[in-house]
Amino acid sequence: MSEAVTCSGIVHQRHRSHKISITEFGGVGDGKTLNTKAFREAIYRIQHLRRRGGTILYVPLGVYVTESFNLTSHMTLYLAAGAVIKATQEMLNWPLILPLPSYGRGRELPGGRYMSFIHADRVNDVVITGENGTIDGQGDVWWNMWRQRTLQFTRPGLVEFVNSRNIVISNVTFKDSPFWNIHPVYCRFPRTRGNPVRAGNIHRYVGLTITTDNFSIHNTY
């Protein structure tokens, strides 16, 4: 384990008095049911509730398979002990987005790129935390296509924040990313603390890829 501390602008985690559970929106943590609709509807509710101080989206014990989804401002994604948010390996409905302006094209291939598993663009005051739950990208299928040179677009990352502010990521395990694990890009004042990053047995990985300002890293390994 190593510790690195860089830059300034520490962001303290905000207290949120309002909480909703993914199960209220039909979420099923059986490791089989596709929960995309549940996550997207829950986050849509948070976006439009606009509760003072924001809202916690609570993910209880279980394995919740889902396609990629977008976060919104003033929310906390909270993973309970034993909670796993797992990426589906069905890629037919995986969204394509524009390449990052600093690249001008896909990182690996010309054209667009697949959206990260958990994605946020132009958000403020977002927390991903919990009791050491896991965000699992099930990246093997993507790495296999990369090795076989059958990809048509650049692979998705596991978690990406773009043009965002005041992001806190703590006490969550990141596992088997299809590409980059935690990628804050064009952001201000992100903070990460106590986040193990685990790769699978058959591929290399990049843990933290930073294209941002005032990034503070603590106990992330």
Short mmCIF file of the C-alpha atoms (twelve columns), coordinates in Angstrom:
data_MODEL
# 
_entry.id   MODEL 
# 
loop_
_atom_site.group_PDB 
_atom_site.id 
_atom_site.type_symbol 
_atom_site.label_atom_id 
_atom_site.label_alt_id 
_atom_site.label_comp_id 
_atom_site.label_asym_id 
_atom_site.label_seq_id 
_atom_site.Cartn_x 
_atom_site.Cartn_y 
_atom_site.Cartn_z 
_atom_site.pdbx_PDB_model_num 
ATOM 1   C CA . MET A 1   0.000   0.000   0.000   1 
ATOM 2   C CA . SER A 2   1.233   3.486   -0.768  1 
ATOM 3   C CA . GLU A 3   -0.037  6.936   -0.041  1 
ATOM 4   C CA . ALA A 4   0.321   9.989   -2.208  1 
ATOM 5   C CA . VAL A 5   -1.013  13.416  -1.448  1 
ATOM 6   C CA . THR A 6   -0.979  16.061  -4.157  1 
ATOM 7   C CA . CYS A 7   -2.363  19.532  -4.759  1 
ATOM 8   C CA . SER A 8   -4.837  21.443  -2.660  1 
ATOM 9   C CA . GLY A 9   -8.519  22.129  -2.463  1 
ATOM 10  C CA . ILE A 10  -9.701  19.358  -0.110  1 
ATOM 11  C CA . VAL A 11  -13.459 18.845  -0.406  1 
ATOM 12  C CA . HIS A 12  -15.314 17.666  2.685   1 
ATOM 13  C CA . GLN A 13  -18.082 15.141  2.179   1 
ATOM 14  C CA . ARG A 14  -21.495 16.781  2.386   1 
ATOM 15  C CA . HIS A 15  -24.167 15.559  4.793   1 
ATOM 16  C CA . ARG A 16  -27.361 14.626  2.966   1 
ATOM 17  C CA . SER A 17  -30.587 14.161  4.910   1 
ATOM 18  C CA . HIS A 18  -32.605 12.622  2.074   1 
ATOM 19  C CA . LYS A 19  -32.061 9.009   0.970   1 
ATOM 20  C CA . ILE A 20  -33.610 6.693   -1.611  1 
ATOM 21  C CA . SER A 21  -32.761 3.044   -2.266  1 
ATOM 22  C CA . ILE A 22  -32.226 1.426   -5.637  1 
ATOM 23  C CA . THR A 23  -34.746 -1.224  -4.559  1 
ATOM 24  C CA . GLU A 24  -37.508 1.423   -4.542  1 
ATOM 25  C CA . PHE A 25  -37.058 1.610   -8.314  1 
ATOM 26  C CA . GLY A 26  -37.123 -2.132  -8.922  1 
ATOM 27  C CA . GLY A 27  -33.447 -2.860  -8.341  1 
ATOM 28  C CA . VAL A 28  -32.726 -6.560  -7.787  1 
ATOM 29  C CA . GLY A 29  -29.336 -7.661  -6.473  1 
ATOM 30  C CA . ASP A 30  -29.412 -11.263 -7.664  1 
ATOM 31  C CA . GLY A 31  -26.444 -11.015 -10.043 1 
ATOM 32  C CA . LYS A 32  -28.701 -11.746 -13.038 1 
ATOM 33  C CA . THR A 33  -31.419 -9.116  -13.365 1 
ATOM 34  C CA . LEU A 34  -30.513 -6.111  -15.520 1 
ATOM 35  C CA . ASN A 35  -30.945 -2.995  -13.366 1 
ATOM 36  C CA . THR A 36  -30.289 -0.262  -15.924 1 
ATOM 37  C CA . LYS A 37  -33.836 1.074   -15.734 1 
ATOM 38  C CA . ALA A 38  -33.694 1.181   -11.926 1 
ATOM 39  C CA . PHE A 39  -30.450 3.168   -11.808 1 
ATOM 40  C CA . ARG A 40  -31.478 5.604   -14.520 1 
ATOM 41  C CA . GLU A 41  -34.903 6.227   -12.979 1 
ATOM 42  C CA . ALA A 42  -33.451 6.702   -9.491  1 
ATOM 43  C CA . ILE A 43  -30.918 9.233   -10.744 1 
ATOM 44  C CA . TYR A 44  -33.585 10.990  -12.804 1 
ATOM 45  C CA . ARG A 45  -35.619 11.290  -9.593  1 
ATOM 46  C CA . ILE A 46  -32.649 12.818  -7.759  1 
ATOM 47  C CA . GLN A 47  -32.068 15.269  -10.587 1 
ATOM 48  C CA . HIS A 48  -35.643 16.496  -10.492 1 
ATOM 49  C CA . LEU A 49  -36.260 16.324  -6.731  1 
ATOM 50  C CA . ARG A 50  -33.616 18.973  -6.136  1 
ATOM 51  C CA . ARG A 51  -33.703 18.368  -2.402  1 
ATOM 52  C CA . ARG A 52  -31.762 20.872  -0.328  1 
ATOM 53  C CA . GLY A 53  -28.353 19.338  0.338   1 
ATOM 54  C CA . GLY A 54  -28.846 16.620  -2.266  1 
ATOM 55  C CA . THR A 55  -29.856 12.959  -2.073  1 
ATOM 56  C CA . ILE A 56  -28.191 9.627   -1.284  1 
ATOM 57  C CA . LEU A 57  -28.801 6.740   -3.686  1 
ATOM 58  C CA . TYR A 58  -28.357 3.695   -1.449  1 
ATOM 59  C CA . VAL A 59  -27.309 0.347   -2.942  1 
ATOM 60  C CA . PRO A 60  -27.846 -2.470  -0.400  1 
ATOM 61  C CA . LEU A 61  -26.155 -5.866  -0.158  1 
ATOM 62  C CA . GLY A 62  -26.346 -7.742  -3.458  1 
ATOM 63  C CA . VAL A 63  -24.958 -7.853  -6.985  1 
ATOM 64  C CA . TYR A 64  -26.660 -5.330  -9.282  1 
ATOM 65  C CA . VAL A 65  -25.946 -5.903  -12.973 1 
ATOM 66  C CA . THR A 66  -26.479 -2.840  -15.144 1 
ATOM 67  C CA . GLU A 67  -25.537 -1.077  -18.336 1 
ATOM 68  C CA . SER A 68  -23.704 2.235   -18.092 1 
ATOM 69  C CA . PHE A 69  -25.430 5.199   -16.451 1 
ATOM 70  C CA . ASN A 70  -24.890 8.908   -15.772 1 
ATOM 71  C CA . LEU A 71  -24.662 10.550  -12.366 1 
ATOM 72  C CA . THR A 72  -26.172 13.944  -11.606 1 
ATOM 73  C CA . SER A 73  -25.232 16.864  -9.354  1 
ATOM 74  C CA . HIS A 74  -25.788 16.924  -5.585  1 
ATOM 75  C CA . MET A 75  -25.958 13.164  -5.112  1 
ATOM 76  C CA . THR A 76  -24.136 10.439  -3.213  1 
ATOM 77  C CA . LEU A 77  -23.890 6.945   -4.664  1 
ATOM 78  C CA . TYR A 78  -23.568 4.824   -1.505  1 
ATOM 79  C CA . LEU A 79  -22.597 1.139   -1.692  1 
ATOM 80  C CA . ALA A 80  -23.376 -0.867  1.441   1 
ATOM 81  C CA . ALA A 81  -21.073 -3.635  2.655   1 
ATOM 82  C CA . GLY A 82  -21.332 -6.487  0.170   1 
ATOM 83  C CA . ALA A 83  -22.955 -4.330  -2.508  1 
ATOM 84  C CA . VAL A 84  -21.606 -4.771  -6.039  1 
ATOM 85  C CA . ILE A 85  -22.534 -2.663  -9.060  1 
ATOM 86  C CA . LYS A 86  -21.509 -4.899  -11.958 1 
ATOM 87  C CA . ALA A 87  -21.286 -3.963  -15.629 1 
ATOM 88  C CA . THR A 88  -23.171 -6.142  -18.069 1 
ATOM 89  C CA . GLN A 89  -21.047 -7.838  -20.719 1 
ATOM 90  C CA . GLU A 90  -23.749 -7.237  -23.323 1 
ATOM 91  C CA . MET A 91  -22.381 -4.360  -25.378 1 
ATOM 92  C CA . LEU A 92  -25.090 -3.847  -28.006 1 
ATOM 93  C CA . ASN A 93  -26.700 -0.980  -26.082 1 
ATOM 94  C CA . TRP A 94  -23.491 0.569   -24.733 1 
ATOM 95  C CA . PRO A 95  -23.664 4.325   -25.510 1 
ATOM 96  C CA . LEU A 96  -21.144 5.994   -27.792 1 
ATOM 97  C CA . ILE A 97  -19.971 9.518   -26.996 1 
ATOM 98  C CA . LEU A 98  -17.659 12.055  -28.605 1 
ATOM 99  C CA . PRO A 99  -13.896 11.822  -28.049 1 
ATOM 100 C CA . LEU A 100 -12.314 14.107  -25.484 1 
ATOM 101 C CA . PRO A 101 -11.311 17.457  -27.028 1 
ATOM 102 C CA . SER A 102 -7.708  17.076  -25.844 1 
ATOM 103 C CA . TYR A 103 -7.381  13.938  -27.966 1 
ATOM 104 C CA . GLY A 104 -9.528  15.027  -30.898 1 
ATOM 105 C CA . ARG A 105 -10.277 11.389  -31.668 1 
ATOM 106 C CA . GLY A 106 -10.789 8.160   -29.775 1 
ATOM 107 C CA . ARG A 107 -7.874  7.264   -27.487 1 
ATOM 108 C CA . GLU A 108 -7.346  3.909   -29.222 1 
ATOM 109 C CA . LEU A 109 -9.229  4.231   -32.512 1 
ATOM 110 C CA . PRO A 110 -10.530 7.041   -34.747 1 
ATOM 111 C CA . GLY A 111 -14.054 8.233   -34.081 1 
ATOM 112 C CA . GLY A 112 -15.997 8.201   -30.842 1 
ATOM 113 C CA . ARG A 113 -15.613 6.175   -27.686 1 
ATOM 114 C CA . TYR A 114 -17.783 4.044   -25.481 1 
ATOM 115 C CA . MET A 115 -19.114 5.925   -22.459 1 
ATOM 116 C CA . SER A 116 -17.575 4.944   -19.143 1 
ATOM 117 C CA . PHE A 117 -19.529 2.489   -16.999 1 
ATOM 118 C CA . ILE A 118 -20.344 5.198   -14.449 1 
ATOM 119 C CA . HIS A 119 -20.185 8.585   -16.124 1 
ATOM 120 C CA . ALA A 120 -20.747 12.224  -15.224 1 
ATOM 121 C CA . ASP A 121 -20.411 15.359  -17.322 1 
ATOM 122 C CA . ARG A 122 -20.683 18.917  -15.980 1 
ATOM 123 C CA . VAL A 123 -21.788 17.932  -12.489 1 
ATOM 124 C CA . ASN A 124 -21.065 19.494  -9.108  1 
ATOM 125 C CA . ASP A 125 -21.024 18.017  -5.593  1 
ATOM 126 C CA . VAL A 126 -21.009 14.271  -6.288  1 
ATOM 127 C CA . VAL A 127 -19.838 11.565  -3.876  1 
ATOM 128 C CA . ILE A 128 -19.190 7.873   -4.519  1 
ATOM 129 C CA . THR A 129 -18.663 6.136   -1.188  1 
ATOM 130 C CA . GLY A 130 -19.916 3.434   1.146   1 
ATOM 131 C CA . GLU A 131 -18.779 0.486   3.225   1 
ATOM 132 C CA . ASN A 132 -16.166 -0.860  0.800   1 
ATOM 133 C CA . GLY A 133 -18.681 -2.035  -1.776  1 
ATOM 134 C CA . THR A 134 -17.415 -2.831  -5.265  1 
ATOM 135 C CA . ILE A 135 -17.796 -1.322  -8.725  1 
ATOM 136 C CA . ASP A 136 -16.994 -4.199  -11.104 1 
ATOM 137 C CA . GLY A 137 -16.435 -3.422  -14.782 1 
ATOM 138 C CA . GLN A 138 -16.273 -7.080  -15.900 1 
ATOM 139 C CA . GLY A 139 -13.603 -5.888  -18.297 1 
ATOM 140 C CA . ASP A 140 -12.420 -9.223  -19.705 1 
ATOM 141 C CA . VAL A 141 -14.645 -9.052  -22.776 1 
ATOM 142 C CA . TRP A 142 -13.275 -5.617  -23.659 1 
ATOM 143 C CA . TRP A 143 -9.652  -6.624  -23.109 1 
ATOM 144 C CA . ASN A 144 -10.167 -9.714  -25.275 1 
ATOM 145 C CA . MET A 145 -11.473 -7.563  -28.128 1 
ATOM 146 C CA . TRP A 146 -8.571  -5.163  -27.667 1 
ATOM 147 C CA . ARG A 147 -6.042  -8.001  -27.961 1 
ATOM 148 C CA . GLN A 148 -7.856  -9.491  -30.944 1 
ATOM 149 C CA . ARG A 149 -8.110  -6.052  -32.592 1 
ATOM 150 C CA . THR A 150 -11.842 -6.391  -33.117 1 
ATOM 151 C CA . LEU A 151 -12.836 -3.142  -31.380 1 
ATOM 152 C CA . GLN A 152 -14.535 -0.499  -33.505 1 
ATOM 153 C CA . PHE A 153 -14.303 2.287   -30.932 1 
ATOM 154 C CA . THR A 154 -12.228 3.169   -27.867 1 
ATOM 155 C CA . ARG A 155 -13.066 1.114   -24.779 1 
ATOM 156 C CA . PRO A 156 -15.015 2.591   -21.846 1 
ATOM 157 C CA . GLY A 157 -13.458 3.487   -18.539 1 
ATOM 158 C CA . LEU A 158 -14.882 2.361   -15.220 1 
ATOM 159 C CA . VAL A 159 -15.666 5.781   -13.692 1 
ATOM 160 C CA . GLU A 160 -15.199 9.103   -15.473 1 
ATOM 161 C CA . PHE A 161 -16.001 12.690  -14.494 1 
ATOM 162 C CA . VAL A 162 -15.751 15.352  -17.211 1 
ATOM 163 C CA . ASN A 163 -15.850 19.140  -16.681 1 
ATOM 164 C CA . SER A 164 -17.004 18.626  -13.093 1 
ATOM 165 C CA . ARG A 165 -16.343 20.122  -9.655  1 
ATOM 166 C CA . ASN A 166 -16.200 18.977  -6.036  1 
ATOM 167 C CA . ILE A 167 -16.048 15.213  -6.504  1 
ATOM 168 C CA . VAL A 168 -15.312 12.820  -3.621  1 
ATOM 169 C CA . ILE A 169 -14.593 9.109   -4.116  1 
ATOM 170 C CA . SER A 170 -13.921 7.095   -0.951  1 
ATOM 171 C CA . ASN A 171 -14.152 3.604   0.547   1 
ATOM 172 C CA . VAL A 172 -15.119 1.808   -2.668  1 
ATOM 173 C CA . THR A 173 -13.260 -1.005  -4.448  1 
ATOM 174 C CA . PHE A 174 -12.809 -0.704  -8.214  1 
ATOM 175 C CA . LYS A 175 -12.433 -4.011  -10.036 1 
ATOM 176 C CA . ASP A 176 -11.741 -5.242  -13.589 1 
ATOM 177 C CA . SER A 177 -12.069 -2.039  -15.563 1 
ATOM 178 C CA . PRO A 178 -12.471 -2.285  -19.349 1 
ATOM 179 C CA . PHE A 179 -9.854  0.491   -19.669 1 
ATOM 180 C CA . TRP A 180 -8.994  3.304   -17.234 1 
ATOM 181 C CA . ASN A 181 -10.346 2.916   -13.688 1 
ATOM 182 C CA . ILE A 182 -10.889 6.414   -12.242 1 
ATOM 183 C CA . HIS A 183 -10.589 9.206   -14.796 1 
ATOM 184 C CA . PRO A 184 -11.332 12.794  -13.739 1 
ATOM 185 C CA . VAL A 185 -10.798 14.980  -16.791 1 
ATOM 186 C CA . TYR A 186 -11.081 18.787  -16.980 1 
ATOM 187 C CA . CYS A 187 -12.287 18.732  -13.352 1 
ATOM 188 C CA . ARG A 188 -11.633 20.936  -10.323 1 
ATOM 189 C CA . PHE A 189 -11.213 19.809  -6.725  1 
ATOM 190 C CA . PRO A 190 -11.749 16.050  -7.000  1 
ATOM 191 C CA . ARG A 191 -10.667 13.913  -4.056  1 
ATOM 192 C CA . THR A 192 -10.132 10.165  -3.699  1 
ATOM 193 C CA . ARG A 193 -9.431  8.283   -0.477  1 
ATOM 194 C CA . GLY A 194 -9.166  4.595   0.472   1 
ATOM 195 C CA . ASN A 195 -10.056 3.045   -2.891  1 
ATOM 196 C CA . PRO A 196 -8.379  -0.286  -3.752  1 
ATOM 197 C CA . VAL A 197 -8.078  -0.824  -7.509  1 
ATOM 198 C CA . ARG A 198 -7.994  -4.470  -8.589  1 
ATOM 199 C CA . ALA A 199 -7.257  -5.813  -12.051 1 
ATOM 200 C CA . GLY A 200 -8.158  -9.232  -13.386 1 
ATOM 201 C CA . ASN A 201 -5.571  -11.929 -13.996 1 
ATOM 202 C CA . ILE A 202 -5.282  -11.522 -17.749 1 
ATOM 203 C CA . HIS A 203 -4.791  -7.830  -18.417 1 
ATOM 204 C CA . ARG A 204 -2.857  -4.808  -17.360 1 
ATOM 205 C CA . TYR A 205 -4.665  -1.703  -16.199 1 
ATOM 206 C CA . VAL A 206 -4.275  1.962   -15.418 1 
ATOM 207 C CA . GLY A 207 -5.520  2.831   -11.936 1 
ATOM 208 C CA . LEU A 208 -5.793  6.616   -11.917 1 
ATOM 209 C CA . THR A 209 -5.520  8.722   -15.053 1 
ATOM 210 C CA . ILE A 210 -5.543  12.407  -14.211 1 
ATOM 211 C CA . THR A 211 -6.272  15.309  -16.561 1 
ATOM 212 C CA . THR A 212 -7.537  17.807  -14.031 1 
ATOM 213 C CA . ASP A 213 -6.732  20.514  -11.457 1 
ATOM 214 C CA . ASN A 214 -6.275  20.320  -7.670  1 
ATOM 215 C CA . PHE A 215 -6.584  16.540  -7.369  1 
ATOM 216 C CA . SER A 216 -6.041  15.102  -3.870  1 
ATOM 217 C CA . ILE A 217 -5.226  11.377  -3.536  1 
ATOM 218 C CA . HIS A 218 -5.094  9.501   -0.223  1 
ATOM 219 C CA . ASN A 219 -4.627  5.737   0.397   1 
ATOM 220 C CA . THR A 220 -5.564  4.700   -3.124  1 
ATOM 221 C CA . TYR A 221 -3.647  1.685   -4.362  1 
# 
